[in-house]
């Protein structure tokens, strides 16, 4: 058969008369996650630290908020005000992933100039970076976005709420705007900061987009050409926060060799309302911080490196490293809501 043109080559591959044995295409089917879906860095700021473990001060909110000024007595002074402080500590663990490359198998790809992730060395480097970000998202979910980790917690209810409950957002009785306004008012009073970020699980976000009270607020803002839609920016304006985040990072919960069990890393029915500063500082509160240590002295707390395997193995390894400690530092500046949808 004449393989002189693209059409003939495509036909030959389709009918099986020619089977190429070298990856010449610049297309690969690799389901890397979209970079914007990773969540670990979006909510709480990174605090670079010079040492893998140390302490930090926590000033007493009660003392800072108490009125200590008194009328000065004649010829005397008032009693000195009492200012107390506590301390907490962080400890950055070092985490590692290794990904092997057989140099003999990889050589034909290098010689042929195989593009992108078709080259095993390029592929393993990208996998290493992806795995680091995936691991940090899992740690984020365990530390910050689940039931039982924050002192302030509410639970969605299908019948009349009481105590620390609220109507689930997919219930016709639900008024999310009033509910979140109440949470913001309480946090301002107790924590002295107005919450500025709202993180939503995937199902919670979908329920809010279709909540009748929210749709009622915006239904007259559209036109035939540009119908009114509920998105993250609209929700941020309705709830009075700087940013609404949708936590859509996913992972395979199944063991090696088992059929894939794809799950959302962060509880899809959860919600976290919090205050977080954009500029980490010793005198600036935040619900949480991510303490990150530059373990290699390269200016990065995440690193992807290569090193050779043992002599005679003709192998090399791609290594991913990261070092961090995710911590709640002001627990009265966050409230977690679980079971936001039925």
Secondary structure in CASP SS format (residue, H / E / C, confidence):
PFRMAT SS
TARGET T0000
AUTHOR 0000-0000-0000
METHOD secondary structure of the structure
MODEL  1
X C 1.00
X C 1.00
X C 1.00
X C 1.00
X C 1.00
X H 1.00
X H 1.00
X H 1.00
X H 1.00
X H 1.00
X H 1.00
X H 1.00
X H 1.00
X H 1.00
X H 1.00
X C 1.00
X C 1.00
X C 1.00
X C 1.00
X C 1.00
X C 1.00
X C 1.00
X C 1.00
X C 1.00
X C 1.00
X C 1.00
X C 1.00
X C 1.00
X C 1.00
X C 1.00
X C 1.00
X C 1.00
X C 1.00
X C 1.00
X H 1.00
X H 1.00
X H 1.00
X C 1.00
X C 1.00
X H 1.00
X H 1.00
X H 1.00
X H 1.00
X C 1.00
X C 1.00
X E 1.00
X E 1.00
X E 1.00
X E 1.00
X C 1.00
X C 1.00
X C 1.00
X E 1.00
X E 1.00
X E 1.00
X E 1.00
X E 1.00
X E 1.00
X E 1.00
X C 1.00
X H 1.00
X H 1.00
X H 1.00
X H 1.00
X H 1.00
X C 1.00
X C 1.00
X C 1.00
X C 1.00
X C 1.00
X C 1.00
X C 1.00
X C 1.00
X C 1.00
X C 1.00
X C 1.00
X C 1.00
X C 1.00
X C 1.00
X C 1.00
X C 1.00
X C 1.00
X C 1.00
X C 1.00
X E 1.00
X E 1.00
X E 1.00
X E 1.00
X E 1.00
X E 1.00
X E 1.00
X C 1.00
X E 1.00
X E 1.00
X E 1.00
X E 1.00
X E 1.00
X E 1.00
X E 1.00
X E 1.00
X E 1.00
X E 1.00
X H 1.00
X H 1.00
X H 1.00
X H 1.00
X H 1.00
X H 1.00
X H 1.00
X H 1.00
X H 1.00
X H 1.00
X C 1.00
X C 1.00
X C 1.00
X H 1.00
X H 1.00
X H 1.00
X C 1.00
X H 1.00
X H 1.00
X H 1.00
X H 1.00
X H 1.00
X H 1.00
X H 1.00
X H 1.00
X H 1.00
X H 1.00
X H 1.00
X H 1.00
X H 1.00
X H 1.00
X H 1.00
X H 1.00
X H 1.00
X H 1.00
X H 1.00
X H 1.00
X H 1.00
X H 1.00
X H 1.00
X H 1.00
X C 1.00
X C 1.00
X C 1.00
X C 1.00
X C 1.00
X C 1.00
X C 1.00
X C 1.00
X C 1.00
X E 1.00
X E 1.00
X E 1.00
X E 1.00
X E 1.00
X C 1.00
X C 1.00
X C 1.00
X C 1.00
X C 1.00
X C 1.00
X C 1.00
X E 1.00
X E 1.00
X E 1.00
X C 1.00
X C 1.00
X C 1.00
X C 1.00
X C 1.00
X C 1.00
X C 1.00
X C 1.00
X H 1.00
X H 1.00
X H 1.00
X H 1.00
X H 1.00
X H 1.00
X H 1.00
X H 1.00
X H 1.00
X H 1.00
X H 1.00
X H 1.00
X H 1.00
X H 1.00
X H 1.00
X H 1.00
X C 1.00
X C 1.00
X C 1.00
X C 1.00
X C 1.00
X E 1.00
X E 1.00
X E 1.00
X E 1.00
X E 1.00
X H 1.00
X H 1.00
X H 1.00
X H 1.00
X H 1.00
X H 1.00
X H 1.00
X H 1.00
X C 1.00
X C 1.00
X H 1.00
X H 1.00
X H 1.00
X H 1.00
X H 1.00
X H 1.00
X H 1.00
X C 1.00
X C 1.00
X C 1.00
X C 1.00
X C 1.00
X C 1.00
X C 1.00
X C 1.00
X C 1.00
X C 1.00
X C 1.00
X C 1.00
X C 1.00
X H 1.00
X H 1.00
X H 1.00
X H 1.00
X H 1.00
X H 1.00
X H 1.00
X H 1.00
X C 1.00
X C 1.00
X C 1.00
X E 1.00
X E 1.00
X E 1.00
X E 1.00
X E 1.00
X C 1.00
X C 1.00
X E 1.00
X E 1.00
X E 1.00
X C 1.00
X C 1.00
X C 1.00
X C 1.00
X C 1.00
X C 1.00
X C 1.00
X C 1.00
X C 1.00
X E 1.00
X E 1.00
X E 1.00
X C 1.00
X C 1.00
X C 1.00
X C 1.00
X C 1.00
X C 1.00
X E 1.00
X E 1.00
X E 1.00
X E 1.00
X C 1.00
X C 1.00
X C 1.00
X C 1.00
X C 1.00
X C 1.00
X C 1.00
X C 1.00
X C 1.00
X C 1.00
X C 1.00
X C 1.00
X C 1.00
X E 1.00
X E 1.00
X E 1.00
X E 1.00
X E 1.00
X E 1.00
X C 1.00
X C 1.00
X C 1.00
X C 1.00
X C 1.00
X C 1.00
X C 1.00
X C 1.00
X E 1.00
X E 1.00
X E 1.00
X E 1.00
X E 1.00
X E 1.00
X E 1.00
X C 1.00
X C 1.00
X C 1.00
X C 1.00
X C 1.00
X C 1.00
X E 1.00
X E 1.00
X E 1.00
X E 1.00
X E 1.00
X E 1.00
X E 1.00
X E 1.00
X E 1.00
X E 1.00
X E 1.00
X E 1.00
X E 1.00
X E 1.00
X C 1.00
X C 1.00
X H 1.00
X H 1.00
X H 1.00
X E 1.00
X E 1.00
X E 1.00
X E 1.00
X E 1.00
X C 1.00
X C 1.00
X C 1.00
X C 1.00
END
